[in-house]
Amino acid sequence: MEKKTTNYSILGCLYSNQFYYYICVGSLVISCCSYEINAVPYDSFTLSSFTYGRTVLKPYDWRYIRVDLPTWFSSMTVSLESNVDLDKNSIMTADKSDLPMICAREGSPPLPDTYNTSFTGLVLDPISNESLAIEGLQFAEKCYPMQKNVLIRLTNEQISPGVWYFGLFNGIGSTRTQSKMINRGSGYSFSGNVSVEGCLSPSISGQFCNQTIDHLSCVDQNSTNGIIASCRNDGERSCIHRNESKLYSLNLLGVSEEIIISTTNVIFNRTQSNGASDGSRIILMCYARHGAISSSSAHDYSGDINSTPLVIRSPKVGRWYITVLPLSNETVGNMTVCYSLEWKLLHCPIDKAGLNCTWERYMLQTILRKNPAVPFESYYLPVTDKVSSNSANFLLEPLLSNSSLAQNQHLAWTYFVADIPLGAAGGSIHIRMNSDTKINHEIYASYGGLPFEDKWDYFYANSTSNSNGSMFFKLYDSDEKTISFYIVYVRGGTWSFGVKHLTSVGNASKSQTTMSISIERCPRRCSSHGTCQNVVEMSGLSLYSYCSCDRNHGGFDCSAEIVSHRGHVWQSVSLIASNAAFVFPAYWALRQKAFAEWVLYTSSGISSGLYHACDVGTWCALSFRVLQFMDFWLSFMAVVSTFVYLADIDEGSKRTIHTVVAILTALMAENGATRSSNIVLVIAIGAIGLFVGFLIEFCRHYRRFSFSAELFLNLIHRWQTIKQWCRNLIKTVLKRFRWFFVLAGFVALAMAAISWNLESTNSYWFWHSMWHVSIYISSFLFLCSKVNALNCANGEARNTNYELTRQDSLSRSQGQPENGQVR
């Protein structure tokens, strides 16, 4: 069967508008993926399809999406739409810790800010002309900047089946898990769909479900070195033509020491020769890969199995794919190669390991911790009669191997094999070793197979030689007598831990070493600076845990000190003591006998001080939510009441305005109290309240004037009256306020607005303290700007009475008859 030549890669397409979206989708199908028009996937069906509605990510927020891929899947498509609008230039100049990004990882959730150098996993180069080409997603954990539209299509020729996690982050770094007094910044929303296609039959595979797979069957045979399983293709000889390939698969269910792949009875036929020829000059390239279909461009191991068997030491548990491709250095016509493929698997007994099956291997049993409040935590103990333990620790010396690597070397390996449930993928493995003398052991960890010196996932040899630079390896409290490290967000499946040590012959010292292996939800219990939170990922299929740190710490384990103790004291004093500025407006309101304003300023200052005392972790008089509501609500009310105070209106009108304002500001304080737009809304409400107050005052004073009908009929007198009224209004306004205080009040109010807008996660304590001082000082200045209302009203009354008296005298003089006779 001729194999289709495709040029498929892991792709993501990013677009800035809908027009380019349709263009890129068309090019994705036609050119990027090298589809043929009639190359429609057959023998496939939709395994699953999840649609995710609009989700908003606030600053430093994140979400995980889990995707399950069975062994018979053919492709996976991830389509996301967001309101992110970032081009390459803005991405290059932006702070990487604030970038929205998407990350992927196999087996467990991605964690881009686990280690300080994790920014090296951020890939920016593929972004060009509003498109993104993602290469090598299956080889390393990487992150890519989020774009407006993202389309990713992955096939079984690129990634392995199992569980995959996609993480969407709106900012990373130590402050991501820090509890924040305020969380302002730009957020974004996204929605999307994840669909998985699969093949109808287990004997076919490929991205189009058009490649036939031959499954190998195995027969166990006892040997002096262990159990050797011989695997063949049902005893049949395989024949393939030139430029064709043959695909095989083998399910490796348990831990094995070695796989040997070889061929026998190799012959080939060609049109230029008569009959069959010796196959010794034929190159049979063998490409082996774990989990995904192997090829010449994507494989884990390769070699010419016609000349030398291909040896895979400590193969991983799971499905292996073998692709055999015949090559020839000679120019031949139609060449047909026939061969017999043979696999040999070396299995040791359940309690032994190594090529000679002379090292000790122990299965670990799971002991669940009795804590119903925690989803899954456990520790592991070896299944053996050599040691007994009633705790999570067990003695290591009775379990160690005595057989050395070589005759002149006194080194040996001891292995521990554990099965980690898939539901524990959101937790971490904690490995700890304590000794009363200097530890000479080295610890190696490997997923799916036994670790060796040249093959491991994580290791610890000493304080300078370890995997501490790895993204998911975290070392703690390790010295000559103690080893302690975590494997963060561990993958579910078979894990093997190898201890490399001296044998009893090479180790003259008598030491006592204890070891513990456990699953914990959060590393180091969040370093006693936070709480461990358990959250369900977006598909609702699994839990993951993370640390919610306090105000002074951050990082995935709350071990990063963001604010020092001295800085915390300064911030606490600044935020609490700055509320003492309420004394200025409260004193002036009390002096002017404005008791309603006095109550507002006093209660606002006290509630704000109590709220910030609770916010910084000093003392909480009430619940945090109640204190936060009271702080923002009374602050909004104090600002608006300052504007209303400037109008000279009666108490009934003032109570009406205060009631309406109280309702509006309560709604603002309950729904998004920390939004930056609230300061504009509060000032706008205050300005409207002042305008309404002036309007009420105007209507009240307008009714005091009484004009005769004759005066209205006299145009000249009418215009004179209007001009006089305007002059009186201007004089009243000028006399009503002390304009120096008005100008100073607006300057202080502008400083308060600037302080509000400059508040960020890092500088919140300073600018919010400036907000406290500025807003109370501005209120005090505005209160001082109003001239005594009683004096102003008396002056206006005297002027008005004088005008009315003069007009009344004039009317009486005109109405008297000559010679003083009454008509």
C-alpha positions in Angstrom: 0.0 0.0 0.0 1.5 3.3 -1.0 1.9 5.8 1.8 0.7 9.3 1.1 3.4 11.9 1.3 2.3 14.6 3.6 4.0 17.6 5.1 2.0 18.0 8.2 3.2 20.1 11.1 1.7 21.4 14.4 0.1 24.5 13.3 -1.6 27.5 14.9 -3.0 30.3 12.8 -3.5 33.8 14.2 -5.6 36.5 12.6 -6.4 40.1 13.4 -9.8 40.2 11.7 -12.5 38.0 10.2 -11.3 38.4 6.6 -7.8 37.0 7.3 -9.4 34.3 9.4 -11.2 32.8 6.4 -8.1 33.2 4.2 -5.9 31.4 6.7 -8.4 28.6 7.2 -8.4 28.1 3.4 -4.7 28.1 3.2 -4.5 25.7 6.2 -6.5 23.2 4.3 -5.0 23.7 0.9 -1.4 24.5 1.3 -0.1 24.5 4.9 -1.1 20.9 5.5 -0.6 19.7 1.9 -4.1 18.2 1.6 -5.2 16.9 -1.7 -8.7 17.9 -2.8 -9.9 14.3 -2.7 -7.8 13.2 0.3 -10.8 13.2 2.7 -10.2 11.1 5.9 -12.1 7.8 5.7 -12.8 5.2 8.3 -12.8 7.9 10.9 -15.4 9.4 13.2 -15.7 12.1 15.9 -14.7 10.7 19.3 -15.5 13.8 21.3 -16.2 17.5 20.8 -16.2 20.1 23.6 -17.4 23.6 23.2 -16.3 26.2 25.7 -18.4 29.4 26.1 -17.0 32.9 26.6 -14.6 32.9 29.5 -13.0 36.1 30.9 -9.5 36.0 32.3 -8.7 38.8 34.6 -5.1 39.9 35.2 -3.0 37.0 36.5 -5.9 34.6 36.0 -5.6 31.3 34.2 -7.6 28.3 33.0 -6.8 24.7 32.0 -8.4 22.6 29.3 -8.0 18.8 29.4 -8.2 16.7 26.3 -8.2 12.8 26.4 -6.8 11.1 23.4 -7.3 7.3 23.1 -4.8 5.0 21.3 -7.0 4.9 18.2 -7.3 8.7 17.8 -6.2 10.2 14.4 -6.3 13.9 15.0 -7.1 16.7 17.5 -8.3 20.2 16.6 -8.2 23.1 19.0 -10.0 26.3 17.8 -9.9 29.4 20.0 -11.2 32.9 19.5 -10.3 35.8 21.8 -10.3 39.6 21.9 -6.5 39.8 22.2 -5.1 42.3 19.8 -1.3 41.9 19.8 1.1 42.1 16.9 4.7 40.9 16.9 6.2 44.3 17.6 4.0 44.9 20.7 4.8 41.4 21.9 8.5 41.9 21.6 8.4 45.1 23.5 5.9 44.1 26.2 6.8 42.7 29.6 6.8 38.9 29.1 5.2 38.4 32.6 2.1 40.4 31.5 1.6 38.7 28.1 -1.5 36.5 27.6 -0.3 33.1 26.4 -1.2 29.6 25.7 0.9 26.6 26.9 0.6 22.9 26.3 1.9 19.8 28.2 1.4 16.1 28.0 0.1 14.3 31.0 -0.3 17.1 33.5 -1.1 20.9 33.6 1.6 23.2 32.3 3.2 25.6 34.8 5.2 28.2 32.9 6.3 30.1 36.0 7.6 27.1 38.1 11.2 28.1 37.7 12.8 31.5 37.4 14.2 30.8 33.9 10.9 29.5 32.6 10.6 32.4 30.2 13.0 30.5 28.0 10.0 28.3 27.1 8.2 31.3 25.5 8.3 31.1 21.8 8.1 34.3 19.8 9.9 33.5 16.6 7.1 31.7 14.7 4.9 34.8 14.8 5.1 36.5 11.4 2.5 38.2 9.3 -0.3 37.4 11.7 0.3 33.7 11.5 1.9 31.2 13.9 3.7 27.9 13.1 4.2 25.8 16.2 7.0 23.2 15.8 7.9 20.4 18.2 5.1 20.7 20.7 5.5 17.0 21.6 9.2 17.4 22.6 9.1 20.1 25.2 6.8 22.2 27.2 6.5 25.6 25.4 4.3 28.7 25.5 3.0 30.9 22.7 1.6 34.4 22.9 -2.2 34.3 22.7 -3.7 35.9 19.6 -7.2 36.8 18.3 -7.8 33.5 16.5 -5.8 30.3 17.1 -6.3 27.1 15.2 -4.1 24.1 16.2 -4.4 20.7 14.5 -2.4 17.7 15.8 -2.3 14.2 14.5 -1.2 10.8 15.8 2.0 11.2 13.7 3.0 14.2 15.9 1.8 13.5 19.4 1.2 10.5 21.6 -2.3 9.4 22.9 -3.1 10.0 26.5 -4.1 13.1 28.4 -3.1 16.6 27.1 -3.5 19.9 28.9 -3.7 23.3 27.4 -3.3 26.3 29.8 -4.4 29.8 29.0 -2.7 32.5 31.2 -3.1 36.2 31.5 0.3 36.9 33.0 2.8 34.7 34.7 5.5 35.1 37.4 5.7 35.0 41.1 2.8 37.5 41.5 0.4 35.2 39.8 -0.5 33.3 43.0 0.0 36.3 45.3 -3.1 37.6 47.1 -3.5 41.1 45.8 -5.1 44.1 47.5 -6.2 45.2 44.1 -6.1 43.5 40.7 -6.1 46.0 37.9 -4.9 45.5 34.4 -6.1 44.4 31.0 -8.1 41.2 30.8 -9.2 39.2 27.8 -12.0 36.7 27.0 -11.9 33.6 24.9 -14.2 30.8 23.6 -13.4 27.8 21.6 -14.0 24.2 20.6 -11.9 21.0 21.0 -12.7 18.0 18.8 -11.0 14.6 18.6 -11.2 12.3 15.5 -10.5 8.6 15.7 -10.1 5.6 13.4 -12.9 2.9 13.2 -10.5 -0.1 13.4 -7.5 -0.6 15.7 -5.6 -2.1 12.7 -5.5 1.2 10.9 -4.0 4.5 11.9 -2.5 7.7 10.4 -3.9 11.2 10.2 -6.2 10.0 7.4 -6.8 6.5 9.0 -5.3 5.0 5.8 -2.2 3.2 7.2 -2.4 -0.5 8.1 -0.8 -1.6 11.3 0.5 -5.1 11.9 0.2 -6.0 15.6 3.0 -8.2 16.9 2.1 -11.2 19.1 4.6 -12.3 21.8 5.4 -15.7 23.4 7.4 -15.8 26.7 10.4 -18.0 27.1 12.4 -18.6 30.3 16.1 -17.7 30.3 18.9 -17.7 32.7 18.9 -13.9 32.5 15.1 -13.6 33.0 12.1 -14.0 30.8 12.6 -13.3 27.1 9.5 -12.6 25.1 9.8 -13.3 21.3 7.4 -11.2 19.2 6.6 -11.9 15.5 4.1 -10.9 13.0 2.1 -14.2 13.3 5.0 -16.0 11.8 4.5 -14.5 8.4 7.2 -12.9 6.2 6.6 -9.3 5.2 7.2 -8.1 1.7 7.3 -4.4 0.7 8.2 -2.6 -2.4 10.8 0.2 -2.9 9.8 3.6 -1.5 7.1 1.9 0.6 7.2 1.3 4.3 5.7 -1.2 6.8 4.2 -0.2 10.1 4.1 -2.4 13.2 2.9 -1.8 16.8 3.6 -3.5 20.1 1.9 -2.9 23.4 4.4 -3.0 26.2 2.3 -3.5 29.4 5.0 -3.8 32.0 8.4 -2.5 32.9 11.1 -4.2 30.7 14.9 -4.1 30.7 15.5 -4.2 27.0 14.0 -4.5 23.5 16.0 -6.0 20.6 14.6 -5.6 17.1 16.2 -7.6 14.3 15.4 -9.2 10.9 16.0 -12.7 9.5 15.6 -14.3 6.0 16.1 -11.0 4.1 15.8 -11.4 0.3 14.8 -9.1 -2.5 13.7 -9.3 -6.1 14.4 -6.7 -8.8 13.4 -6.5 -12.4 17.0 -6.3 -13.8 18.1 -9.6 -12.2 16.7 -13.1 -12.7 15.1 -14.3 -9.5 16.0 -13.4 -6.0 19.2 -11.9 -4.7 21.0 -11.9 -1.4 19.6 -9.3 0.9 22.9 -8.4 2.6 23.3 -5.3 0.5 19.9 -4.0 1.3 19.5 -1.4 4.1 16.4 -1.9 6.2 16.0 1.2 8.2 14.0 0.7 11.4 12.4 3.8 13.1 11.0 3.2 16.6 8.9 5.6 18.5 6.9 5.5 21.7 3.3 6.6 21.6 3.2 8.1 18.1 3.7 6.8 14.5 7.3 6.7 13.7 8.9 8.0 10.5 12.3 9.1 9.2 11.7 12.6 10.4 10.1 11.7 13.8 11.4 8.8 15.8 13.1 8.0 19.1 15.5 5.3 17.9 16.7 4.3 14.4 19.1 1.9 12.8 19.8 -0.6 10.0 18.4 -3.8 11.4 19.6 -5.8 8.4 23.2 -5.3 9.6 22.8 -4.7 13.4 19.9 -5.3 15.7 18.3 -2.2 17.2 18.6 -2.2 21.0 16.3 -0.1 23.1 17.3 -0.1 26.7 14.7 0.4 29.4 11.8 1.0 27.0 8.8 3.0 28.3 5.5 1.3 29.1 2.8 1.8 26.4 2.4 1.3 22.6 5.5 1.3 20.4 5.4 1.9 16.7 8.0 0.5 14.3 8.4 1.6 10.7 10.6 -0.5 8.4 11.8 1.3 5.2 14.0 -0.5 2.6 16.8 1.4 1.0 19.5 0.5 -1.6 22.6 2.1 -2.8 22.2 0.6 -6.2 20.0 1.8 -9.0 17.3 -0.7 -9.4 13.9 -0.9 -10.9 10.9 -2.3 -9.1 12.4 -3.8 -6.0 10.6 -6.1 -3.5 12.1 -6.9 -0.1 10.9 -9.8 2.0 12.0 -10.3 5.6 10.9 -11.6 8.9 10.8 -9.1 11.8 11.6 -10.3 15.3 11.4 -8.5 18.6 12.9 -9.8 21.8 11.8 -8.3 25.1 13.8 -9.0 28.2 11.7 -9.2 31.4 13.1 -9.8 34.8 11.1 -11.3 37.6 8.8 -9.0 39.5 11.4 -8.3 42.2 14.5 -8.1 40.0 15.9 -5.6 37.5 19.0 -5.0 35.4 20.3 -6.7 32.3 21.4 -9.7 34.4 18.3 -9.4 36.6 20.6 -9.2 39.7 19.4 -5.9 41.2 16.5 -5.5 43.6 13.2 -4.0 42.4 10.3 -3.3 44.7 6.7 -2.5 43.9 5.3 0.3 46.0 1.8 0.1 47.4 -0.4 3.2 47.9 -1.4 4.2 51.4 -4.1 6.8 51.3 -4.1 9.6 53.8 -7.3 9.9 55.8 -8.2 13.5 55.0 -11.7 13.9 53.4 -11.0 17.6 52.8 -8.1 16.8 50.4 -9.0 15.2 47.0 -6.0 12.7 46.8 -2.9 12.4 48.9 -1.0 9.3 49.6 2.4 7.8 50.5 4.1 4.7 49.2 5.7 1.8 51.0 7.6 -1.2 49.4 5.8 -4.5 49.2 8.3 -6.7 51.0 9.0 -8.5 54.3 12.4 -7.0 54.7 11.1 -3.8 56.3 8.0 -2.8 58.1 6.8 0.7 58.8 3.8 2.4 60.4 4.6 5.8 58.9 5.5 7.2 55.5 9.2 6.5 56.0 11.0 3.2 55.5 14.5 2.0 56.1 16.6 1.9 52.9 19.6 -0.3 53.9 17.8 -3.6 54.2 16.4 -3.1 50.6 19.6 -2.2 48.8 21.1 -4.4 46.1 24.5 -6.1 46.7 25.4 -6.9 43.1 27.8 -4.4 41.6 27.9 -3.0 38.1 31.2 -4.5 37.3 33.8 -6.6 39.0 36.0 -3.6 39.9 33.2 -1.3 40.7 31.2 -1.3 44.0 28.1 0.4 42.6 24.6 -1.0 42.4 21.1 0.1 41.6 17.9 -0.5 43.6 14.6 0.3 42.0 11.1 1.3 43.3 8.2 1.2 40.9 4.9 3.1 41.7 1.7 3.6 39.8 0.5 7.1 40.0 -3.3 7.5 39.3 -4.4 9.8 36.5 -6.4 11.8 39.0 -3.2 12.8 40.8 -1.9 14.7 37.8 -2.7 18.0 39.6 -0.5 17.1 42.6 3.3 16.6 43.1 5.6 13.8 44.0 7.7 14.4 47.1 10.9 12.4 47.6 12.8 12.7 50.8 15.9 10.9 52.2 17.4 11.4 55.6 20.6 9.8 57.1 22.6 10.1 60.2 25.8 10.3 58.1 26.7 11.8 54.8 24.5 10.5 52.0 26.4 8.9 49.1 23.3 7.8 47.2 22.0 9.3 44.0 18.3 9.3 43.1 17.0 9.0 39.5 13.3 9.2 38.4 11.9 8.1 35.1 8.4 8.0 33.7 7.3 4.7 32.0 10.6 2.9 32.4 13.6 2.2 34.6 16.1 5.1 35.0 19.9 4.8 34.4 22.8 7.2 34.5 22.3 8.1 30.8 18.5 7.9 30.7 16.3 9.7 33.3 13.7 12.4 33.6 14.8 13.9 36.9 17.8 13.2 39.1 19.7 14.3 42.2 23.4 13.4 42.6 24.5 16.2 45.0 23.8 19.9 45.7 25.5 21.0 42.4 24.5 18.1 40.1 20.8 17.7 39.9 17.7 18.7 37.8 17.1 21.9 39.6 17.2 23.8 36.3 14.2 21.7 35.0 10.8 23.4 34.9 9.0 20.8 37.0 11.8 19.9 39.5 12.0 21.8 42.8 14.8 21.2 45.3 14.3 22.0 49.0 16.4 21.8 52.2 19.1 19.5 50.8 22.5 19.0 52.4 24.9 16.2 53.2 22.4 14.4 55.4 19.1 15.3 53.7 17.7 15.1 50.2 14.3 16.7 49.6 12.8 17.5 46.2 9.4 17.7 44.4 8.3 16.7 40.9 5.6 19.3 40.3 2.3 18.4 38.6 3.3 14.7 38.1 2.0 12.7 35.2 -0.3 9.8 35.9 1.1 6.4 35.1 4.1 4.2 35.9 7.0 5.9 37.6 10.3 4.3 38.5 12.8 5.6 41.1 16.3 4.3 41.0 18.8 4.7 43.9 22.4 4.4 42.8 24.5 3.4 45.8 27.6 1.6 47.0 27.4 -2.1 47.7 28.1 -3.5 51.2 31.6 -4.3 50.0 32.4 -0.8 48.9 30.5 0.9 51.8 32.4 0.4 55.1 30.3 2.9 57.1 27.2 1.7 58.9 24.5 4.3 58.4 20.8 4.4 58.8 18.9 6.0 56.0 15.2 6.5 55.7 13.3 7.3 52.5 9.8 8.5 51.8 7.8 8.8 48.6 4.5 10.6 48.7 1.9 12.5 46.7 1.0 16.0 48.0 -1.5 18.4 46.5 0.7 21.5 47.0 4.5 21.5 47.3 5.8 22.0 50.8 2.2 22.8 52.0 2.6 26.2 50.3 5.6 27.0 52.5 3.3 28.1 55.4 2.6 31.3 53.5 -0.6 30.3 51.7 -3.4 27.9 51.4 -3.8 24.9 49.0 -6.7 25.4 46.6 -8.3 22.6 44.6 -10.1 23.6 41.4 -11.8 21.7 38.6 -10.4 22.4 35.1 -12.7 23.7 32.4 -13.9 20.3 31.0 -14.8 19.2 34.5 -12.9 15.9 34.2 -10.1 16.4 36.7 -8.9 18.4 39.7 -5.7 20.4 40.0 -4.2 22.2 43.0 -2.4 25.4 43.4 -1.2 27.7 46.2 -3.0 30.9 47.0 -0.3 32.9 48.8 -0.6 35.7 51.2 0.1 39.4 50.5 3.9 39.1 51.0 4.7 35.9 49.1 4.2 34.4 45.7 5.4 31.7 43.4 3.8 28.3 42.7 4.8 27.2 46.3 4.6 30.6 48.0 8.3 30.5 48.7 9.2 33.7 46.8 9.2 36.7 49.1 7.7 39.6 47.2 7.3 42.0 50.1 9.8 42.0 53.0 8.8 42.3 56.6 10.0 45.9 56.8 8.2 46.7 53.5 5.0 45.0 54.9 5.2 47.2 58.0 5.6 50.3 55.9 2.7 49.4 53.6 0.4 48.6 56.5 1.2 51.8 58.3 0.8 53.8 55.1 -2.5 52.4 54.2 -4.0 52.6 57.6 -2.6 55.9 58.9 -3.4 57.7 55.7 -7.0 57.5 56.5 -6.4 59.9 59.4 -6.8 62.7 56.8 -10.6 62.3 57.3 -10.2 64.5 60.4 -9.9 67.7 58.2 -13.3 67.5 56.4 -15.0 66.0 59.4 -13.9 68.8 61.7 -15.0 71.5 59.2 -18.4 69.8 58.7 -18.9 69.7 62.5 -17.9 73.3 62.8 -20.5 74.3 60.2 -23.1 72.1 61.9 -23.3 69.9 58.8 -24.0 66.8 60.8 -24.8 64.5 57.9 -21.5 65.2 56.2 -19.7 64.9 59.5 -21.1 61.3 60.0 -20.1 60.4 56.4 -16.5 61.6 56.7 -16.0 60.0 60.1 -17.5 56.7 59.2 -15.7 56.6 55.9 -12.3 57.2 57.5 -12.9 54.6 60.2 -14.2 51.9 57.8 -11.4 52.5 55.4 -8.8 52.1 58.2 -10.5 48.8 59.4 -10.7 47.5 55.8 -7.0 48.1 55.1 -6.1 46.7 58.5 -7.8 43.5 57.5 -6.5 43.7 54.0 -2.8 43.7 55.1 -3.4 40.9 57.6 -3.3 42.9 60.8 -6.8 42.5 62.2 -10.2 41.9 60.8 -13.1 43.5 62.8 -15.7 42.0 60.3 -15.5 39.8 57.3 -13.3 41.0 54.5 -16.2 41.3 52.1 -18.3 43.5 54.5 -15.3 45.7 55.2 -14.5 46.2 51.5 -18.1 47.1 50.7 -18.3 49.6 53.6 -15.0 51.2 52.6 -15.8 51.8 48.9 -19.5 52.7 49.5 -18.8 55.3 52.2 -15.9 56.7 50.2 -18.2 57.2 47.2 -20.8 58.7 49.4 -18.3 61.1 51.0 -17.2 62.4 47.6 -20.7 62.9 46.3 -21.9 64.6 49.5 -19.1 67.1 49.2 -20.6 68.3 45.9 -24.1 68.3 47.3 -23.0 70.4 50.3 -21.9 73.2 48.0 -25.5 73.9 47.0 -27.7 75.9 49.4 -30.8 73.8 49.5 -33.1 72.7 52.3 -32.7 69.6 54.3 -35.6 67.8 52.6 -34.0 68.2 49.1 -30.6 67.2 50.5 -32.0 64.0 52.0 -33.7 63.1 48.7 -30.4 63.5 46.8 -28.5 61.6 49.4 -31.0 58.7 49.2 -30.7 58.4 45.4 -26.9 58.7 45.6 -26.7 56.0 48.3 -28.6 53.6 46.1 -26.3 54.2 43.1 -23.0 54.1 45.0 -24.1 50.9 46.8 -24.6 49.2 43.5 -21.2 50.4 42.4 -19.5 49.2 45.6 -21.2 45.8 45.3 -20.5 45.2 41.6 -16.9 45.8 40.6 -15.9 48.3 43.4 -12.2 48.4 42.3 -12.8 49.3 38.7 -10.8 52.4 37.5 -13.9 53.8 35.9 -15.6 54.2 39.2 -13.7 57.4 40.0 -15.1 59.0 36.9 -18.6 57.8 37.7 -18.4 59.1 41.3 -17.3 62.5 40.1 -20.0 62.6 37.5 -22.7 61.7 40.1 -21.4 64.4 42.4 -21.5 67.0 39.6 -25.1 65.9 38.7 -26.0 66.2 42.4 -24.5 69.7 42.5 -26.3 70.7 39.4 -29.6 69.5 40.8 -28.9 71.4 44.0 -28.3 74.6 42.1 -31.4 74.0 40.0 -33.5 73.6 43.2 -31.9 76.7 44.6 -32.6 78.7 41.4 -36.2 77.7 41.4 -36.6 78.6 45.0 -35.1 82.1 44.6 -37.0 82.8 41.3 -40.3 82.5 43.1 -39.4 85.3 45.5 -39.5 87.9 42.7 -42.9 89.4 41.9 -43.4 91.6 38.9 -46.4 93.6 37.8 -48.1 93.0 34.5 -47.2 96.5 33.4 -43.5 95.8 33.9 -43.7 92.8 31.7 -45.4 94.8 29.0 -42.6 97.3 29.1 -39.8 95.8 27.0 -37.2 98.2 28.3 -38.0 97.5 32.0 -38.0 93.7 31.2 -34.5 93.7 29.7 -33.2 95.9 32.6 -34.7 93.4 35.0 -33.0 90.4 33.2 -29.7 92.2 33.1 -30.0 93.1 36.8 -30.9 89.5 37.6 -27.9 88.1 35.7 -25.6 90.5 37.5 -27.1 89.6 40.8 -26.6 85.9 39.9 -23.0 86.4 39.0 -22.4 88.4 42.2 -24.1 85.7 44.2 -21.9 82.9 42.7 -18.8 85.0 43.2 -19.7 85.7 46.8 -20.9 82.1 47.4 -17.4 80.6 47.1 -13.8 81.3 48.1 -12.3 80.7 44.7 -8.8 80.0 45.9 -10.1 77.1 47.9 -12.1 75.9 44.8 -9.0 75.9 42.7 -7.0 74.1 45.3 -9.8 71.6 45.8 -9.8 70.7 42.1 -6.0 70.3 42.1 -6.3 67.9 45.1 -9.2 66.1 43.3 -7.0 65.7 40.2 -4.2 64.3 42.3 -6.7 61.8 43.8 -7.9 60.7 40.3 -4.3 60.4 39.1 -3.4 58.3 42.1 -6.4 56.0 41.5 -5.4 55.4 37.9 -1.7 54.8 38.8 -2.6 52.0 41.2 -1.1 48.7 40.2 -0.3 45.4 41.9 3.2 46.5 42.9 2.5 50.1 43.8 -1.0 49.9 45.2 0.0 50.7 48.7 1.7 54.0 47.9 -0.8 55.4 45.4 -3.8 54.3 47.4 -2.4 56.0 50.4 -2.0 59.1 48.3 -5.6 58.6 47.2 -6.7 58.7 50.8 -4.9 61.9 51.6 -5.8 63.6 48.3 -9.5 62.8 48.4 -10.0 63.9 52.0 -7.9 67.1 51.5 -10.0 67.9 48.4 -13.2 67.5 50.4 -11.8 69.7 53.1 -10.9 72.4 50.5 -14.3 72.3 48.9 -16.0 72.6 52.2 -13.9 75.6 53.1 -14.6 77.2 49.7 -18.3 77.7 50.6 -19.0 81.1 52.2 -21.4 81.0 55.2 -24.7 80.3 53.7 -26.6 82.4 56.3 -24.6 85.6 55.6 -24.9 85.1 51.9 -28.6 84.6 52.1 -29.1 87.7 54.3 -27.1 89.9 51.9 -29.1 88.7 49.0 -32.4 89.2 50.9 -31.4 92.8 51.7 -30.6 93.5 48.0 -33.9 92.0 46.9 -36.0 93.8 49.5 -34.4 97.0 48.5 -35.3 96.5 44.8 -38.8 95.4 45.6 -39.4 98.4 48.0 -38.1 100.8 45.4 -40.5 99.4 42.7 -43.4 99.4 45.2 -42.7 103.1 46.0 -42.6 104.0 42.4 -45.9 102.3 41.7 -47.6 104.1 44.6 -46.3 107.5 43.5 -47.5 107.0 40.0 -51.0 106.0 41.3 -51.6 109.2 43.4 -53.8 112.1 41.9 -52.7 115.6 41.6 -53.3 118.0 44.5 -53.3 115.0 46.8 -56.9 114.1 46.0 -57.9 110.5 46.1 -59.8 109.2 43.1 
